[in-house]
Amino acid sequence: MKPLLFLRLWIMVFLHYFVWGAWYAAMGTYLDKTLHFKGGQIGLAYGTTAIGALVSPFIVGILADRFFATQRILGCLHLVGAGLLYWVSTLTDFGQFYPALLAYTVTYMAGHGLTNALTLHHSKNPAKEFPLVMVMASVGWIVAGLLVSWLKLEQSAGMFQLAAGAALLMGVYSLTLPHTPPKGANAPVSLGTMLGFDALKLMRERSFATFMVCSFLICVPLSFYFSWMSVFLDELKVANAAAKMTLGQVSDVVFLMLLPLLLPRIGVKGVLLVGIAAWAVRFALFAAFASHPDLLPLMFVGICVHGMCYDFIFVMGRMYVDKHASEDIRAAAQGLHGVVTLGAGLFIGTWLSGVVGEHYKRGDIHSWQEIWMIPAAMSAVLIVVFALLFKEKREGSEKV
């Protein structure tokens, strides 16, 4: 890939994830402290991205794959998204806020698949070049979080306005990206393929079924982090919460680079077990910090294991699916994995986290030790279930 093209794709990925990072991490504080939404409503608001992940395969699978160039669809979605984000920033009633945010997340989540498709289309060596381009996703999220804290937008609708401005810039910029024509203009549209249902036959194998069920279940406790972390830090008087949470994305880059070194040594099962255990440890650390706010290192360690929590579950999961599925159903298997995790898993998880948060709210503050111990216990149970039921295939010296 030529350096100029590399730079153009870097900017694309940076802007795309900057938009998300500008509002997603800190939204809980704004909804709880400024708009005074109930816990269940906050959970539903975070669940909009899960619905977006469920709906977006239709956009990518029908429009981008068959009718319109990828960069044009991406640009139009971000331009529409900019308008929706600004509209969201003006709404204070949940009955209006929720459907507006839901409409926006449908447009945004489709962009994940579009940026991936555009990058892969123009990569000469995808295995090497794609991860290097995607590093800018973490950079974009980090810069957004730092800017939100610097501008003191954690409890302000300004976070949505910042995201709207970035989305507008991204929409215009997307139209300048290299032309990426639709690949399947004459291909038949299959609902099963788009949602990954063609890969359901893999569920006949116990280990793959265990992997998918546990991938779904781990998304339930992990949703507590995204729904409540910024509120948690705010109530414990931790300044610049959005900036401190970006340490998670820094660790994301570190553990992503460590993953290829660990995989040959501990195998797929070992990596996934460490990822599940990391969630249990993270939540236990947050519970301990809630009881002892003077022990600030507990909070920082809990944030900094994010790389293990995310990379060892989602990145390793995608790699496992890609290796396990035959070529004819590989795309369908990845689609099924996305629907199960980022769709159904996160939707149920964000809803449950909202209900739990509301249950343990005492006046204007929450009983954080009780809140965090619930996802910690869920994750701990999954460690045992996965360890007992998942069997790793070995082919020669390679573990898959």
N, C-alpha and C positions, 0 to 999 in steps of 0.2 A: 504494500500500500504506500502510495506517495505521501511525503510529509504534509503537503497541503491538504490532501483528502483526510489524513489522520486528524489534522487540526480542526477541520470542518466538522467531523464526526464528534470530536471531543467537545466542541462548543455545543453541538446538538444535545448530547447526553448531559452535559453540565446544566444547561438551561432547563431541560425536561425535569430533572430531579431537584433542581433549585426550587421550582414551582411547588413541588410536593413538600419539600423540607421547610418551606416558608410558613406553612399553616398546620401541617399534620401533627407535628410533635407538640406544639404549644396550644393547640385548639382546646384541649380539655380544661386548661386553666381559664381561658376566656369564657367558655360555656358555663363553667361552674361559678367563677367569682364575679364575672361581669354580667352575663345574661341570666344567671341563677337557674339554669336548667337542672332538672332532676337527674339522678344517676342513670336511670334507664334511658332517658333522652340522650345523654352524653354517649352511652353505649351504642345507641342506634345511629347517632351521628358518625361515630367511627366505623360503624358497620356499612356505611355507604360505599366505602372502597371495595368491600367484599361483594356487594351487589354489582358494582362496576366491573369487578373481575369476572363475574358470572355472565354479564351481558356483553362485555367487550369482544368475546370470540365471534359474535355475529358481525360486528363492525369490521374486524380484521378479516374474518373468513369470507365475508360476502363482498364488501366494498373494496378493500385494499387488494385482495387476492384476485378479483375478477373484473373490476370495472374502472378503478381510478389509480393513478400513480401514488405510491406510498407517501412521497413527500407532500403531495397536495392534500391528501386526507389528513396527514399529521398537522399541517399548517392550519387547515380549516378547523380541526378539532380544538387546537390551542386558541385560535381566535374566538371561537364560540365560548371556550372555557374562560377566557379573560373576561368576557362580558358577564358570564354566570358568577365568577368569583367576586367581581365588584358588586353584583346584585346581592350575593350572600353577605357581603360586608355591611349592607344596609339593613339587614333583617334582624329583628330581636325576638320575634315570636316563633316558637318551635314549629308550629303548624305551617309556617311559610319557610322557615330556615331549612327544615329537613328536606322537603322535595326539591328546593333549589340546589342544596348541596348534593343531593342524590343525582340530579341531572348533570351537575358538573363532574362528579366522579366517574360517571359512565363515559364521558368524553375523555377524561384524563387517563383512566386505566387502559383504554384502548391504545393509548400512546406507548405503553410499555412494549407491546408486541410490534408496533410499527417501527419504533426506534431500533429494536433488535433486528427486525427483518431488513431494514435499510442498511444497517451496519454489516450484517452477514452477506447481503447481496453484493456489496462493494469490497469485501475482504478477499484477498487472494489466499490467505492462510488463516481461516477463521479460528482454528484452535489456538493460534498464537496472538492474533490481532484483536479478536473480540474481547478477551479479558482486559487487554490494555486500554481499549476504548471505554469499557464499562467501569474502569476505575474512577472515571470522572463523575459517575453517579454518586459515589460517596463524597467526592470533593464538592459537588453541587449542594448536597444535603448539609455538609459541614458549613460551607459559606453562608447558606441560608439561615441556619441556626445561629451562627455568630452574629449575623446582621440583625436578626429578630431581637436578640438580647441587647445588642449595641443601641438599637433604636427604641428599646424598651416597649416592645409590642406584645409581650406575653399575655397581657390581659386586655388587648385592644383589637378592634376590628381591622386595624392597620395591617395585621399579618395577612389578611385576605387581599387587601389592596396591594401590598407588596407582591404577593403571588400573582395577582391579576396583571400587574405591570410586567412581571417576568414572562407570564403566559402570552401577553401581547407581543413582546419581543420575540419569544420562541415561535409564535405563529408566523410572524413576518419572516423570520430567519429560515424557518422550515421550507418556505417556498423557494429559497435559493439553493437548497441542497441538491446533490446530484440526482438526475432523473432515475427513478426506480419504477419501471412499468409493472403492471399486474402480471403475475405468472400464470394464473389459471383462468384466463378469460373465457375459455370454452369448456372448462371443467364443470361437472355437475355439482350442485350444492348439496352437501350431506350434513344434516343436523348432527348425526352421530359422530362424524369426523370432527366437526367444529367443537363439540363439547367433550370429545375424547371417549365417547361411548364404544367406539370400535375396539378399544383396548380392554374392555371389560373381561375378555377371555383370560387375560393375565391374572385376574383375581382367583382363578382356579388353583393357582399355586399358593401354598400356605405362606411362604416367606414374602411374596409380593403383596398378598392380601394383608399380612401383618404390617408391612411397611406402609401401605396406603392408609390403613385404619389408624395406625399410630401417628402418621403425618397429619391426618385430620384431627386427631385428639390433641396433639401438642399445640395446634393452632388455637385451641380454646384457652389454655392458661397464658400463652404468650400474648394474647390480646389484652390482658390486664396491663401489661407494660405500656402499650401504646395509648390505652384509654386513660390511664391514671398517673403516669410518671410525672408529668409536668405539674399536675395538681398536688401530688405528693411532695415534690420539692418546694413548691410555693408555700404549702402549709407548714413545712419544717423550716421555713425562712432561709432556704438556699437561694442565694442571689443568682441572677442570670441563668435560669434553669435551661433555656433552649441552647445556650452556648455550651453548658456542661454536658448536655445530652449528646452533643456532637462527638464526644470522646468515643461513643459507641461506633460511629462511622469510621473513626481512625482505627479502632481495633478491627473493624470489618476488613479494612485493607490489609492489615497485618496478618490476620488469620486466613485470609484468602490466599496469601502467598505461602503460608505454612501448610495449607491443605495438601498440595502435591507431595510434600515431604512426609506427612503423617500417614497418608493413605496406604502406601506400600508396607508400612510397619504395623498398623493396627487394623487395616482393612475397613471395608464399608461399615460393618457392624460396629466396630470400635469407634469410628468417627461419629456415627449416628447416636450411639450410646453416650458419648462425651457431649454431644450437642444437647440431648435431652437432659442429661445431668446438669449441664450448665444453666438451663432454665431453672431447675430446682434450687441450685446454689444461689443464683441471682435473686430469686424471690426471698429465699431465707435471709440473705444479706440485707435486703430492703426491710424485712420484718425486724431484724436485729437493729438496724439503723433507726427505725421508728421508735424502738424502745430506748435507744441510747443515741440521741441526736448529736452528742458530743463526739462520737466516733465517726467522723466524716469519711475516713478511708473506706469504711464499709460501703458507703454509697458509691464512691468512685470505682471500687472494684466491681460492684454490681453492674455499673454502666459499662465498664471496660471489658466485660466478658461477652459483650454483644456480638463480637466477631464469631466466637464459638457458637453462640445461640443461633445466629442467623446462617452463617456459612456452612456449619456442620449439619444443619437440618435442611435448608432450602437448596443451597448450591450442591451439596453432596446428594441430596434427594434427586435433583434434576440429572446429575451424572449417573446415578443408579438406574433411573428410568431409561435414560438414553442407552445404557449398556445392556439392560435387561430385555428391552423390547426389540423385536425384529424390525428391520428397516421399513417394512410395509405398514406397520402400525406405530412407528416411533413418534410421529407428530401427534397422533391420536392419544398415545400414552402420556405425552407431555401435557396435552390439553386436559386429560383426566386428572393429572396431578395438580394442575393449576386450579381446576374447578373444586377439587376436594379440599385443597389447602387455602389458597388466597380467596376462594369463593365461600364454600359452605363452612369450612373451619373457622375462618375469621369472622364470618357473620354471626355464627352461634357464640363464638368467644366474646365478641364485642358486646353482644346483647347481654350475656351472662355477667360480664365484668361490670356493666352498668347496673344491673340488678343488685349485685353484691355490694358495689360501692354505695348505692342508695341505702341498702340495709344497714351498713355500718357507718352511716353518717350521723354524727351527734351535733346538732346545731349547725354551725358553720364549718366544722372540721370533721375529719374521718378517723375511724379507729384503724390505723394503717397496719398495725401488726396482724390483726385478724384478716384484713383484706389480702395481704401478701401471702399469708400462710396457706390460703386456699389454693392458689395456682402452684405454690411450692409442693403441696401434698399431691395435687394432680400429676405434676411432672414426676415426682418420686415414684408414684404407682406405675407410670408409663415405663420407667426404667426397667422395672421387674418384668412387666408384660413383654416388652420388646426383647429383653435378654433371653427370655424363655422360649419365645415363639419364632423369632427370626433366625433362619439358618443361612449362612453365607456360602455361596458357591465359589469354588476355587478352580481356576483354570490355569494349570501350570503354576508359575510364580505370581500371576496376576490375580488380584482379588476383586471380584465384581459382585 
